[in-house]
Amino acid sequence: MSNERMKEMERLACELEAVNEVLTPAEALTWVEVLWEDFEATRARAGEKYQGEAVAVHYVEQQIKQHGAVLHHFNTTNEKFVHLMTGREPQ
């Protein structure tokens, strides 16, 4: 992962922490990584042309604005996300 990408993810994690006081800094960063990577993987599986990191950043920013305050309520059995629920009671 490039330094630029990591800096952008850390910035987005700070945005997420600002709207969700429940998440730890590590959890916020993990959420950003999961949202970003899932977005890129979904677009790739759909056969869409890669449009650069700016598109992924915009998507994650939208998700933070729309759902960031309640991400800690997310409950799943999907192995991809279950690590985000460790030690947290479902709400």
Stockholm file with secondary structure:
# STOCKHOLM 1.0

chainA/1-91         MSNERMKEMERLACELEAVNEVLTPAEALTWVEVLWEDFEATRARAGEKYQGEAVAVHYVEQQIKQHGAVLHHFNTTNEKFVHLMTGREPQ
#=GR chainA/1-91 SS CCHHHHHHHHHHHHHHHHHCSSSCHHHHHHHHHHHHHHHHHHHHHTTCCCCCHHHHHHHHHHHHHHHGGGGGGCCCCCHHHHGGGTTCCCC
#=GC SS_cons        CCHHHHHHHHHHHHHHHHHCSSSCHHHHHHHHHHHHHHHHHHHHHTTCCCCCHHHHHHHHHHHHHHHGGGGGGCCCCCHHHHGGGTTCCCC
//
